[in-house]
């Protein structure tokens, strides 16, 4: 009798990181062989930590925002939070989780929010995530 290897499709898990989670999520991932963990990090320090622990970073918010401000990118046309929910399929918006965004001047806030939206849009175009893990 011939045994055939069963093809197992790993589920994709998107992790929205905070500094304290940048150690926890990659550690959990090492003990969870049935899922691939992808990380959105807040800054370069978190990205470094996740990568050192063997994690996969798919988006660095700090880099996205700095590039948008440096290039003086115009804000994209979007509606919060409906467009994020339609894009991701999750009842979540990264802009609602950013406690500092509301303190920025309106024009800068729109530029930052637009850059984040475009980055998330590219991410969800590239990947289909099965789960979303966030702690606020």
N, CA, C and O atoms as a MOPAC input file, in Angstrom:
PM7 MOZYME 1SCF
protein

 N      0.83900 1    -1.15900 1     0.00000 1
 C      0.00000 1     0.00000 1     0.00000 1
 C      0.89500 1     1.23700 1     0.00000 1
 O      1.85400 1     1.33700 1     0.76600 1
 N      0.55500 1     2.16500 1    -0.87600 1
 C      1.33600 1     3.39000 1    -1.00800 1
 C      0.70600 1     4.49900 1    -0.16100 1
 O     -0.49500 1     4.75600 1    -0.24600 1
 N      1.52300 1     5.13600 1     0.63900 1
 C      1.03600 1     6.25900 1     1.44100 1
 C      1.33200 1     7.55300 1     0.70700 1
 O      2.45400 1     7.78500 1     0.25700 1
 N      0.32600 1     8.38200 1     0.59300 1
 C      0.51300 1     9.67400 1    -0.05700 1
 C      0.57200 1    10.75300 1     1.01000 1
 O     -0.20400 1    10.76000 1     1.96600 1
 N      1.51500 1    11.66500 1     0.81600 1
 C      1.63400 1    12.77800 1     1.76200 1
 C      0.44200 1    13.70300 1     1.59800 1
 O      0.09700 1    14.12000 1     0.49200 1
 N     -0.15100 1    13.99900 1     2.68400 1
 C     -1.29600 1    14.90600 1     2.66500 1
 C     -0.77900 1    16.33800 1     2.60300 1
 O      0.03800 1    16.75000 1     3.42700 1
 N     -1.25400 1    17.07800 1     1.63800 1
 C     -0.85800 1    18.46900 1     1.48200 1
 C     -1.63800 1    19.32400 1     2.47700 1
 O     -2.86700 1    19.38700 1     2.45000 1
 N     -0.89900 1    19.96300 1     3.33400 1
 C     -1.53000 1    20.80600 1     4.34100 1
 C     -1.25200 1    22.26400 1     3.99500 1
 O     -0.10400 1    22.69700 1     3.89900 1
 N     -2.33300 1    22.99700 1     3.81200 1
 C     -2.20400 1    24.43100 1     3.56900 1
 C     -2.17600 1    25.13000 1     4.92300 1
 O     -3.13300 1    25.05400 1     5.69400 1
 N     -1.08900 1    25.79800 1     5.19700 1
 C     -0.99000 1    26.52700 1     6.45000 1
 C     -1.91900 1    27.72900 1     6.41200 1
 O     -2.04100 1    28.40500 1     5.39000 1
 N     -2.56500 1    27.98200 1     7.52400 1
 C     -3.39200 1    29.17300 1     7.66600 1
 C     -2.47800 1    30.37000 1     7.89700 1
 O     -1.45100 1    30.26200 1     8.56800 1
 N     -2.85900 1    31.49800 1     7.34000 1
 C     -2.07000 1    32.72200 1     7.48800 1
 C     -2.67100 1    33.59800 1     8.57800 1
 O     -3.86200 1    33.91100 1     8.57400 1
 N     -1.81100 1    33.98000 1     9.50100 1
 C     -2.21800 1    34.79900 1    10.62900 1
 C     -1.51000 1    36.14500 1    10.53600 1
 O     -0.28300 1    36.19300 1    10.44800 1
 N     -2.26500 1    37.23100 1    10.55300 1
 C     -1.68600 1    38.56900 1    10.54000 1
 C     -1.66200 1    39.09400 1    11.96700 1
 O     -2.68400 1    39.10600 1    12.65300 1
 N     -0.48900 1    39.52700 1    12.40700 1
 C     -0.31200 1    40.00900 1    13.77900 1
 C      0.00100 1    41.50100 1    13.75700 1
 O      0.99500 1    41.92700 1    13.17000 1
 N     -0.85100 1    42.28600 1    14.39900 1
 C     -0.60400 1    43.71700 1    14.54800 1
 C      0.16900 1    43.88200 1    15.84200 1
 O     -0.37000 1    43.65400 1    16.92500 1
 N      1.41600 1    44.27200 1    15.73700 1
 C      2.31600 1    44.26200 1    16.87800 1
 C      2.27600 1    45.55900 1    17.67700 1
 O      1.93200 1    46.62000 1    17.15400 1
 N      2.62000 1    45.45800 1    18.89600 1
 C      2.98100 1    46.54300 1    19.79100 1
 C      4.32200 1    46.11300 1    20.37000 1
 O      4.70200 1    44.94900 1    20.24100 1
 N      5.03000 1    47.01300 1    20.99300 1
 C      6.38200 1    46.67900 1    21.44700 1
 C      6.42400 1    45.41100 1    22.29600 1
 O      7.29900 1    44.57000 1    22.09300 1
 N      5.50600 1    45.25800 1    23.23400 1
 C      5.52800 1    44.07800 1    24.10100 1
 C      5.12200 1    42.80400 1    23.36000 1
 O      5.45000 1    41.70300 1    23.80400 1
 N      4.42000 1    42.93800 1    22.24900 1
 C      4.00000 1    41.76500 1    21.47900 1
 C      5.05400 1    41.31200 1    20.46200 1
 O      4.97700 1    40.20200 1    19.93600 1
 N      6.02800 1    42.16900 1    20.19200 1
 C      7.03400 1    41.81800 1    19.19200 1
 C      7.91700 1    40.64800 1    19.63100 1
 O      8.60900 1    40.05800 1    18.80200 1
 N      7.90500 1    40.31200 1    20.89800 1
 C      8.57800 1    39.10300 1    21.38900 1
 C      7.59700 1    37.94800 1    21.52200 1
 O      7.93600 1    36.79700 1    21.25000 1
 N      6.39000 1    38.26200 1    21.94000 1
 C      5.38900 1    37.22700 1    22.19500 1
 C      4.94500 1    36.51900 1    20.91500 1
 O      4.95800 1    35.29000 1    20.85600 1
 N      4.55500 1    37.27200 1    19.90100 1
 C      4.02800 1    36.65500 1    18.67000 1
 C      5.01800 1    35.70000 1    18.00000 1
 O      4.63400 1    34.57900 1    17.66500 1
 N      6.28200 1    36.09900 1    17.79200 1
 C      7.21500 1    35.14600 1    17.17700 1
 C      7.45400 1    33.90600 1    18.04200 1
 O      7.69800 1    32.82000 1    17.51700 1
 N      7.38300 1    34.06500 1    19.35600 1
 C      7.54800 1    32.92900 1    20.25800 1
 C      6.37500 1    31.96000 1    20.11900 1
 O      6.56400 1    30.74400 1    20.08900 1
 N      5.16700 1    32.50800 1    20.03600 1
 C      3.98500 1    31.66800 1    19.82100 1
 C      4.09700 1    30.95600 1    18.47800 1
 O      3.77700 1    29.77200 1    18.37100 1
 N      4.54900 1    31.67500 1    17.45700 1
 C      4.65500 1    31.10500 1    16.10900 1
 C      5.58000 1    29.89100 1    16.06700 1
 O      5.31700 1    28.93600 1    15.33700 1
 N      6.65000 1    29.92300 1    16.83800 1
 C      7.58700 1    28.78600 1    16.87100 1
 C      6.91400 1    27.51300 1    17.37100 1
 O      7.33000 1    26.40500 1    17.03000 1
 N      5.88200 1    27.67700 1    18.17400 1
 C      5.17600 1    26.53100 1    18.74500 1
 C      3.86700 1    26.23000 1    18.02700 1
 O      3.04600 1    25.46700 1    18.53600 1
 N      3.66100 1    26.81300 1    16.86300 1
 C      2.41300 1    26.66200 1    16.11400 1
 C      2.72800 1    26.35100 1    14.64400 1
 O      2.64400 1    27.23700 1    13.79400 1
 N      3.08500 1    25.10900 1    14.34500 1
 C      3.52800 1    24.75500 1    12.99600 1
 C      2.41900 1    24.77200 1    11.93700 1
 O      2.71200 1    24.69400 1    10.74400 1
 N      1.16100 1    24.87000 1    12.35200 1
 C      0.05300 1    24.83600 1    11.39400 1
 C     -0.29900 1    26.19900 1    10.82200 1
 O     -1.17500 1    26.30400 1     9.96400 1
 N      0.37500 1    27.24400 1    11.28900 1
 C      0.06000 1    28.58500 1    10.82600 1
 C      1.33100 1    29.35000 1    10.48700 1
 O      2.38000 1    29.15600 1    11.10300 1
 N      1.21000 1    30.22300 1     9.49300 1
 C      2.27800 1    31.16900 1     9.17700 1
 C      1.89600 1    32.50700 1     9.78100 1
 O      0.79200 1    33.00400 1     9.55900 1
 N      2.80000 1    33.08300 1    10.53500 1
 C      2.56500 1    34.37000 1    11.19900 1
 C      3.24200 1    35.48000 1    10.40500 1
 O      4.42800 1    35.39300 1    10.08900 1
 N      2.48800 1    36.51100 1    10.08800 1
 C      2.99500 1    37.68300 1     9.38500 1
 C      2.79400 1    38.88500 1    10.30500 1
 O      1.74700 1    39.01400 1    10.94000 1
 N      3.78400 1    39.75400 1    10.37700 1
 C      3.77000 1    40.81800 1    11.37200 1
 C      3.71000 1    42.20700 1    10.74700 1
 O      4.46600 1    42.52800 1     9.83000 1
 N      2.79700 1    43.02100 1    11.26200 1
 C      2.80500 1    44.45800 1    11.02200 1
 C      3.41100 1    45.05100 1    12.28400 1
 O      2.90200 1    44.84600 1    13.38600 1
 N      4.50000 1    45.78500 1    12.11200 1
 C      5.17900 1    46.36500 1    13.27200 1
 C      5.03600 1    47.88200 1    13.25600 1
 O      4.80300 1    48.49400 1    12.21400 1
 N      5.18200 1    48.46500 1    14.43200 1
 C      5.03500 1    49.90900 1    14.57400 1
 C      6.29200 1    50.67400 1    14.15600 1
 O      6.20400 1    51.78900 1    13.64300 1
 N      7.46200 1    50.06600 1    14.37700 1
 C      8.70200 1    50.80100 1    14.10800 1
 C      9.85800 1    49.84700 1    13.80800 1
 O      9.70600 1    48.62500 1    13.84000 1
 N     11.00200 1    50.43200 1    13.51900 1
 C     12.17600 1    49.66100 1    13.11600 1
 C     12.72600 1    48.80500 1    14.25700 1
 O     13.23300 1    47.71000 1    14.01300 1
 N     12.63400 1    49.28300 1    15.48700 1
 C     13.09600 1    48.47800 1    16.63000 1
 C     12.27100 1    47.19900 1    16.75200 1
 O     12.82500 1    46.12500 1    16.98400 1
 N     10.95100 1    47.30700 1    16.59700 1
 C     10.10100 1    46.11800 1    16.64500 1
 C     10.40300 1    45.18600 1    15.47600 1
 O     10.43700 1    43.96700 1    15.64100 1
 N     10.62200 1    45.76200 1    14.30100 1
 C     10.93900 1    44.94600 1    13.12900 1
 C     12.20800 1    44.13500 1    13.38600 1
 O     12.25800 1    42.94100 1    13.09100 1
 N     13.22300 1    44.78100 1    13.93300 1
 C     14.48500 1    44.10300 1    14.22700 1
 C     14.25200 1    42.94300 1    15.20200 1
 O     14.76900 1    41.84200 1    15.00800 1
 N     13.47000 1    43.20500 1    16.24800 1
 C     13.19500 1    42.18500 1    17.26600 1
 C     12.46300 1    40.98300 1    16.65800 1
 O     12.82700 1    39.83400 1    16.91200 1
 N     11.43700 1    41.25500 1    15.85900 1
 C     10.66400 1    40.17200 1    15.23000 1
 C     11.54900 1    39.35500 1    14.30000 1
 O     11.49100 1    38.12500 1    14.31400 1
 N     12.36100 1    40.01800 1    13.49900 1
 C     13.24700 1    39.31200 1    12.56600 1
 C     14.29200 1    38.48300 1    13.31500 1
 O     14.59900 1    37.36200 1    12.91000 1
 N     14.83500 1    39.02600 1    14.40000 1
 C     15.81500 1    38.27900 1    15.20000 1
 C     15.21700 1    37.00400 1    15.78000 1
 O     15.92100 1    36.01600 1    15.98700 1
 N     13.91200 1    37.03300 1    16.04000 1
 C     13.23400 1    35.86500 1    16.60200 1
 C     12.68500 1    34.93900 1    15.51700 1
 O     11.96900 1    33.98300 1    15.81700 1
 N     13.02000 1    35.22000 1    14.26300 1
 C     12.61300 1    34.34800 1    13.16300 1
 C     11.26500 1    34.67500 1    12.56400 1
 O     10.74000 1    33.89500 1    11.77100 1
 N     10.68900 1    35.81400 1    12.92500 1
 C      9.38500 1    36.20100 1    12.39400 1
 C      9.47400 1    36.81300 1    11.01400 1
 O     10.55800 1    37.14100 1    10.53200 1
 N      8.32400 1    36.96400 1    10.38400 1
 C      8.22700 1    37.53700 1     9.04900 1
 C      7.47700 1    38.86500 1     9.11200 1
 O      6.27900 1    38.89000 1     9.39300 1
 N      8.17400 1    39.96100 1     8.85100 1
 C      7.57200 1    41.29400 1     8.87800 1
 C      7.09100 1    41.64100 1     7.47200 1
 O      7.86200 1    41.61100 1     6.51300 1
 N      5.80400 1    41.97200 1     7.36700 1
 C      5.24000 1    42.32100 1     6.06200 1
 C      4.95400 1    43.81300 1     5.94000 1
 O      4.68900 1    44.30800 1     4.84400 1
 N      5.00700 1    44.53600 1     7.06500 1
 C      4.74100 1    45.97200 1     7.01000 1
 C      5.31300 1    46.66000 1     8.24100 1
 O      5.09900 1    46.22200 1     9.37200 1
 N      6.04400 1    47.74300 1     8.00400 1
 C      6.61000 1    48.56700 1     9.06500 1
 C      5.94900 1    49.93900 1     8.94500 1
 O      6.23800 1    50.68300 1     8.00800 1
 N      5.06900 1    50.27800 1     9.87900 1
 C      4.30200 1    51.51900 1     9.83300 1
 C      5.21600 1    52.74200 1     9.85100 1
 O      4.97200 1    53.69700 1     9.11400 1
 N      6.24700 1    52.73400 1    10.66500 1
 C      7.17600 1    53.85700 1    10.74600 1
 C      7.78100 1    54.17000 1     9.37700 1
 O      7.85500 1    55.33100 1     8.97700 1
 N      8.21300 1    53.13200 1     8.66500 1
 C      8.81200 1    53.33100 1     7.34500 1
 C      7.80600 1    53.88600 1     6.34400 1
 O      8.13700 1    54.75900 1     5.54200 1
 N      6.58900 1    53.38300 1     6.39100 1
 C      5.53900 1    53.83800 1     5.48200 1
 C      5.23700 1    55.31700 1     5.70600 1
 O      5.13600 1    56.09100 1     4.75500 1
 N      5.09700 1    55.69600 1     6.96700 1
 C      4.75800 1    57.08500 1     7.31000 1
 C      5.91500 1    58.02100 1     6.96400 1
 O      5.69800 1    59.08900 1     6.39100 1
 N      7.13300 1    57.63000 1     7.30600 1
 C      8.29100 1    58.47600 1     6.99000 1
 C      8.43500 1    58.67700 1     5.48200 1
 O      8.74100 1    59.78200 1     5.03200 1
 N      8.21900 1    57.62800 1     4.70600 1
 C      8.31500 1    57.74000 1     3.25100 1
 C      7.24300 1    58.68300 1     2.71000 1
 O      7.51500 1    59.48400 1     1.81600 1
 N      6.03300 1    58.59100 1     3.24300 1
 C      4.94000 1    59.45600 1     2.78400 1
 C      5.23900 1    60.91800 1     3.09000 1
 O      5.00100 1    61.79400 1     2.25800 1
 N      5.76000 1    61.17900 1     4.28500 1
 C      6.06600 1    62.56200 1     4.66600 1
 C      7.25900 1    63.08800 1     3.88000 1
 O      7.24300 1    64.22800 1     3.41500 1
 N      8.29100 1    62.26400 1     3.72800 1
 C      9.47700 1    62.65800 1     2.97600 1
 C      9.13500 1    62.96700 1     1.52200 1
 O      9.61700 1    63.94800 1     0.95400 1
 N      8.30400 1    62.12300 1     0.93100 1
 C      7.93000 1    62.30100 1    -0.47800 1
 C      6.75300 1    63.24900 1    -0.64800 1
 O      6.30800 1    63.50400 1    -1.76800 1
 N      6.24500 1    63.77700 1     0.48100 1
 C      5.08900 1    64.66500 1     0.47500 1
 C      3.93500 1    64.06200 1    -0.32400 1
 O      3.30000 1    64.74200 1    -1.12900 1
 N      3.67800 1    62.78200 1    -0.08900 1
 C      2.61800 1    62.07000 1    -0.79200 1
 C      1.25900 1    62.66200 1    -0.43900 1
 O      0.96600 1    62.95600 1     0.72000 1
 N      0.45500 1    62.82300 1    -1.45400 1
 C     -0.90000 1    63.32600 1    -1.23600 1
 C     -1.73500 1    62.25200 1    -0.55700 1
 O     -1.52100 1    61.05700 1    -0.75800 1
 N     -2.67900 1    62.69300 1     0.24000 1
 C     -3.58400 1    61.74600 1     0.90000 1
 C     -4.44100 1    61.06500 1    -0.14900 1
 O     -4.89400 1    61.70300 1    -1.09900 1
 N     -4.66400 1    59.77600 1     0.02000 1
 C     -5.52300 1    59.06100 1    -0.91500 1
 C     -6.98000 1    59.25000 1    -0.50000 1
 O     -7.26600 1    59.69400 1     0.61200 1
 N     -7.87300 1    58.91800 1    -1.38300 1
 C     -9.29400 1    59.07800 1    -1.12000 1
 C     -9.83000 1    57.80300 1    -0.48900 1
 O     -9.85400 1    56.75700 1    -1.13600 1
 N    -10.25400 1    57.87500 1     0.74800 1
 C    -10.76400 1    56.71500 1     1.46000 1
 C    -11.72500 1    57.18200 1     2.53600 1
 O    -11.75800 1    58.36400 1     2.87700 1
 N    -12.49500 1    56.27100 1     3.06200 1
 C    -13.47600 1    56.58300 1     4.09300 1
 C    -13.24500 1    55.66600 1     5.28400 1
 O    -13.23600 1    54.44300 1     5.14200 1
 N    -13.06200 1    56.24500 1     6.43000 1
 C    -12.78400 1    55.48400 1     7.63800 1
 C    -14.08000 1    55.19500 1     8.38300 1
 O    -14.87500 1    56.12600 1     8.51300 1
 N    -14.36900 1    54.01300 1     8.87900 1
 C    -13.58400 1    52.78200 1     8.78400 1
 C    -14.09300 1    51.83900 1     7.70500 1
 O    -13.52600 1    50.76200 1     7.51800 1
 N    -15.15300 1    52.22000 1     6.98800 1
 C    -15.78600 1    51.29300 1     6.04700 1
 C    -14.81200 1    50.74600 1     5.01200 1
 O    -14.85400 1    49.55500 1     4.70100 1
 N    -13.93500 1    51.59000 1     4.47300 1
 C    -13.00800 1    51.11200 1     3.45100 1
 C    -12.03200 1    50.07900 1     4.00000 1
 O    -11.68500 1    49.12500 1     3.30500 1
 N    -11.58900 1    50.26100 1     5.23600 1
 C    -10.69000 1    49.26300 1     5.82800 1
 C    -11.41300 1    47.94200 1     6.02100 1
 O    -10.85200 1    46.88100 1     5.74700 1
 N    -12.63700 1    47.99600 1     6.48500 1
 C    -13.39100 1    46.76100 1     6.71200 1
 C    -13.67100 1    46.04500 1     5.40500 1
 O    -13.59500 1    44.81800 1     5.34200 1
 N    -13.99000 1    46.78400 1     4.37600 1
 C    -14.22500 1    46.17700 1     3.06700 1
 C    -12.93800 1    45.56000 1     2.51800 1
 O    -12.96700 1    44.49900 1     1.89400 1
 N    -11.82500 1    46.22400 1     2.75200 1
 C    -10.53400 1    45.76400 1     2.24900 1
 C    -10.05600 1    44.51500 1     2.97800 1
 O     -9.63600 1    43.54900 1     2.34100 1
 N    -10.11600 1    44.52700 1     4.31000 1
 C     -9.50900 1    43.45200 1     5.08900 1
 C    -10.45400 1    42.29500 1     5.39700 1
 O    -10.01000 1    41.16600 1     5.60500 1
 N    -11.75800 1    42.57500 1     5.42500 1
 C    -12.70500 1    41.54300 1     5.80600 1
 C    -12.78900 1    41.35600 1     7.31000 1
 O    -13.47000 1    40.44700 1     7.78600 1
 N    -12.10500 1    42.20500 1     8.06100 1
 C    -12.11800 1    42.14600 1     9.51700 1
 C    -12.79100 1    43.40400 1    10.06300 1
 O    -12.72700 1    44.46800 1     9.44600 1
 N    -13.42800 1    43.27700 1    11.21100 1
 C    -14.06300 1    44.42900 1    11.86300 1
 C    -13.00900 1    45.20800 1    12.65200 1
 O    -13.03300 1    45.23800 1    13.88200 1
 N    -12.11000 1    45.81900 1    11.94300 1
 C    -10.96700 1    46.47600 1    12.57300 1
 C    -10.44600 1    47.56800 1    11.66000 1
 O    -10.54900 1    47.46900 1    10.43700 1
 N     -9.89800 1    48.58600 1    12.24400 1
 C     -9.22700 1    49.62600 1    11.47600 1
 C     -7.93100 1    49.99300 1    12.18400 1
 O     -7.94400 1    50.27300 1    13.38200 1
 N     -6.80800 1    49.99700 1    11.46100 1
 C     -5.54900 1    50.35600 1    12.09900 1
 C     -5.53700 1    51.80500 1    12.55700 1
 O     -4.79600 1    52.16500 1    13.47200 1
 N     -6.34900 1    52.62800 1    11.92800 1
 C     -6.35200 1    54.03500 1    12.31500 1
 C     -7.03300 1    54.24700 1    13.65500 1
 O     -6.66900 1    55.16000 1    14.39700 1
 N     -8.00500 1    53.42500 1    13.97200 1
 C     -8.65700 1    53.52900 1    15.27600 1
 C     -7.75100 1    53.04800 1    16.39800 1
 O     -7.96200 1    53.41000 1    17.55500 1
 N     -6.75600 1    52.24800 1    16.08100 1
 C     -5.86500 1    51.73500 1    17.11100 1
 C     -4.67600 1    52.66500 1    17.35900 1
 O     -3.90400 1    52.43900 1    18.29000 1
 N     -4.52200 1    53.69500 1    16.54800 1
 C     -3.39900 1    54.62000 1    16.71700 1
 C     -3.81200 1    55.77000 1    17.62800 1
 O     -4.55500 1    56.66000 1    17.21600 1
 N     -3.33700 1    55.74900 1    18.84200 1
 C     -3.76600 1    56.75000 1    19.82600 1
 C     -3.18200 1    58.13200 1    19.56900 1
 O     -3.66100 1    59.10900 1    20.14500 1
 N     -2.15700 1    58.24600 1    18.71800 1
 C     -1.51800 1    59.53600 1    18.47100 1
 C     -2.04100 1    60.24200 1    17.21600 1
 O     -1.88500 1    61.45500 1    17.07800 1
 N     -2.64200 1    59.51100 1    16.33100 1
 C     -3.05500 1    60.07000 1    15.04100 1
 C     -4.00100 1    61.25400 1    15.19300 1
 O     -3.89300 1    62.22500 1    14.44500 1
 N     -4.90600 1    61.19200 1    16.12900 1
 C     -5.88100 1    62.27100 1    16.30900 1
 C     -5.24000 1    63.57400 1    16.77000 1
 O     -5.84500 1    64.63700 1    16.63000 1
 N     -4.04600 1    63.51600 1    17.30800 1
 C     -3.36000 1    64.72400 1    17.78300 1
 C     -2.60900 1    65.46500 1    16.68300 1
 O     -2.11700 1    66.56800 1    16.92100 1
 N     -2.50800 1    64.89700 1    15.50300 1
 C     -1.79100 1    65.53600 1    14.40100 1
 C     -2.67000 1    66.58700 1    13.73100 1
 O     -3.89600 1    66.48100 1    13.75900 1
 N     -2.04900 1    67.60200 1    13.12800 1
 C     -2.83700 1    68.56000 1    12.34800 1
 C     -3.58600 1    67.82000 1    11.23300 1
 O     -3.10600 1    66.80400 1    10.73000 1
 N     -4.75000 1    68.32500 1    10.85300 1
 C     -5.63800 1    67.62900 1     9.90700 1
 C     -4.93600 1    67.22800 1     8.61200 1
 O     -5.10200 1    66.09700 1     8.15700 1
 N     -4.16800 1    68.11300 1     8.01600 1
 C     -3.53200 1    67.77400 1     6.73500 1
 C     -2.51200 1    66.65200 1     6.89300 1
 O     -2.43300 1    65.76000 1     6.04700 1
 N     -1.73000 1    66.69200 1     7.97100 1
 C     -0.75000 1    65.63700 1     8.22300 1
 C     -1.44900 1    64.33100 1     8.58100 1
 O     -1.02600 1    63.25600 1     8.15600 1
 N     -2.51400 1    64.42900 1     9.36200 1
 C     -3.28800 1    63.23600 1     9.74600 1
 C     -3.81600 1    62.53000 1     8.50900 1
 O     -3.75000 1    61.30300 1     8.42600 1
 N     -4.34300 1    63.28700 1     7.53900 1
 C     -4.84900 1    62.68100 1     6.30600 1
 C     -3.73000 1    62.04900 1     5.49100 1
 O     -3.90900 1    60.98900 1     4.89000 1
 N     -2.58700 1    62.69800 1     5.47400 1
 C     -1.44200 1    62.15200 1     4.73700 1
 C     -0.96300 1    60.84400 1     5.36800 1
 O     -0.71200 1    59.86900 1     4.66000 1
 N     -0.83600 1    60.82000 1     6.68300 1
 C     -0.39300 1    59.62000 1     7.39500 1
 C     -1.42900 1    58.50400 1     7.24000 1
 O     -1.08600 1    57.36800 1     6.91500 1
 N     -2.69200 1    58.84000 1     7.47500 1
 C     -3.75300 1    57.83800 1     7.37000 1
 C     -3.84600 1    57.28800 1     5.94900 1
 O     -4.03900 1    56.08800 1     5.75700 1
 N     -3.70800 1    58.15600 1     4.96300 1
 C     -3.73800 1    57.70400 1     3.56800 1
 C     -2.58700 1    56.76800 1     3.24400 1
 O     -2.76800 1    55.77700 1     2.53600 1
 N     -1.39900 1    57.08100 1     3.76100 1
 C     -0.23100 1    56.21900 1     3.53100 1
 C     -0.43100 1    54.84800 1     4.17500 1
 O     -0.09500 1    53.82200 1     3.58400 1
 N     -0.98000 1    54.84000 1     5.38900 1
 C     -1.23600 1    53.56800 1     6.07000 1
 C     -2.29100 1    52.77200 1     5.30700 1
 O     -2.15400 1    51.56200 1     5.12600 1
 N     -3.34000 1    53.45300 1     4.86300 1
 C     -4.38400 1    52.76300 1     4.10600 1
 C     -3.80900 1    52.12900 1     2.84400 1
 O     -4.08600 1    50.96500 1     2.55400 1
 N     -3.01700 1    52.87900 1     2.09800 1
 C     -2.43500 1    52.33800 1     0.86900 1
 C     -1.52100 1    51.14900 1     1.15800 1
 O     -1.51000 1    50.18200 1     0.39600 1
 N     -0.76100 1    51.20800 1     2.24000 1
 C      0.13200 1    50.09400 1     2.59800 1
 C     -0.67200 1    48.85200 1     2.96900 1
 O     -0.33300 1    47.74200 1     2.55900 1
 N     -1.73100 1    49.04000 1     3.74100 1
 C     -2.59200 1    47.91100 1     4.12400 1
 C     -3.27300 1    47.34400 1     2.87800 1
 O     -3.41900 1    46.12900 1     2.74200 1
 N     -3.68200 1    48.21800 1     1.98200 1
 C     -4.33000 1    47.79100 1     0.74300 1
 C     -3.39000 1    46.89900 1    -0.07800 1
 O     -3.80700 1    45.85800 1    -0.58600 1
 N     -2.14200 1    47.30300 1    -0.20600 1
 C     -1.15300 1    46.49100 1    -0.93100 1
 C     -0.93800 1    45.14300 1    -0.23900 1
 O     -0.82200 1    44.10600 1    -0.89200 1
 N     -0.88600 1    45.18000 1     1.08100 1
 C     -0.68200 1    43.95600 1     1.85400 1
 C     -1.82200 1    42.96600 1     1.63100 1
 O     -1.57700 1    41.77800 1     1.41900 1
 N     -3.06500 1    43.44400 1     1.67700 1
 C     -4.21600 1    42.55600 1     1.52000 1
 C     -4.45000 1    42.16600 1     0.06000 1
 O     -5.19200 1    41.22500 1    -0.22200 1
 N     -3.83200 1    42.87100 1    -0.84500 1
 C     -3.86500 1    42.45900 1    -2.25200 1
 C     -2.89100 1    41.30000 1    -2.46200 1
 O     -3.15200 1    40.39300 1    -3.25200 1
 N     -1.78000 1    41.34300 1    -1.75400 1
 C     -0.74600 1    40.31700 1    -1.89200 1
 C     -1.09400 1    39.02900 1    -1.15000 1
 O     -0.81900 1    37.93900 1    -1.65400 1
 N     -1.69100 1    39.13300 1     0.03400 1
 C     -1.97000 1    37.97500 1     0.87700 1
 C     -3.46000 1    37.83700 1     1.16700 1
 O     -4.20800 1    38.81400 1     1.15200 1
 N     -3.86800 1    36.60900 1     1.43000 1
 C     -5.20400 1    36.34300 1     1.95800 1
 C     -4.98700 1    35.79800 1     3.35600 1
 O     -4.46900 1    34.69500 1     3.52600 1
 N     -5.38100 1    36.56900 1     4.35200 1
 C     -5.17700 1    36.17300 1     5.73800 1
 C     -6.41400 1    35.45800 1     6.26000 1
 O     -7.54300 1    35.85700 1     5.97600 1
 N     -6.18900 1    34.40500 1     7.01900 1
 C     -7.28200 1    33.63400 1     7.60000 1
 C     -7.66500 1    34.13500 1     8.98000 1
 O     -8.81500 1    34.01700 1     9.40300 1
 N     -6.68900 1    34.69400 1     9.67300 1
 C     -6.91300 1    35.17000 1    11.03000 1
 C     -6.20300 1    36.49500 1    11.22300 1
 O     -5.26200 1    36.83500 1    10.50700 1
 N     -6.68300 1    37.23200 1    12.21500 1
 C     -6.08200 1    38.51000 1    12.54000 1
 C     -5.94000 1    38.57900 1    14.04900 1
 O     -6.91100 1    38.37600 1    14.77800 1
 N     -4.73300 1    38.86500 1    14.52200 1
 C     -4.45000 1    38.87900 1    15.94500 1
 C     -4.01900 1    40.28200 1    16.36500 1
 O     -3.00800 1    40.80500 1    15.89700 1
 N     -4.81000 1    40.87900 1    17.25900 1
 C     -4.50100 1    42.23100 1    17.72800 1
 C     -4.88800 1    42.36200 1    19.20100 1
 O     -5.90600 1    41.83300 1    19.64700 1
 N     -4.06500 1    43.06600 1    19.92300 1
 C     -4.37200 1    43.45500 1    21.30000 1
 C     -4.18800 1    44.96200 1    21.36800 1
 O     -3.13700 1    45.48100 1    20.99300 1
 N     -5.18000 1    45.64600 1    21.83100 1
 C     -5.09000 1    47.12100 1    21.92100 1
 C     -4.92400 1    47.55500 1    23.34700 1
 O     -4.83100 1    48.75200 1    23.62200 1

